[in-house]
Amino acid sequence: MRTLLAILALPLASVAQEPKYGCDSPESKQLDFWVGDWELAYVDEGKTKASRNRITRTLDGCAILEEFNGAPGTKLLGRSYSAYDRLTKQWKQTWVDNSGAYLDFTGGIVDGQMAFWREAGQRASASASARCGAT
């Protein structure tokens, strides 16, 4: 019985020290320019299409949520979360969509502009790099 009481007391002790919530560093605000509702144009199978993108801050300002809705008549829906990683001092972004695609990006300020990049393994001995940015 004493062991059980000690185990139950541990979670209560950790609750007493409430962690700090929220992200308000200058780095965590580097994507604030992106927040809002956007109309996008992109090329799919040789045709220009238009879609909508809603970008919001969430999780007490610690993450940016992207909600992509494909062009009318397409079923493409996608979501990404972006967050500033204080340990690596880089942005991390994860994209998932309803086609089963998953992309992970690393980002930061490059030549005065926000940029995201990723290494995509094509074969065990080779990799391709992709980079996108915002001005």
Secondary structure, 3 states (H helix, E strand, C coil): CHHHHHHHHHHHHHHHCCCCCCCCCCHHHCCHHHCEEEEEEEEECCEEEEEEEEEEEECCCCEEEEEEECCCCCCCEEEEEEEEECCCCEEEEEEEECCCCEEEEEEEEECCEEEEEEEEEEECCEEEEEEEEEC
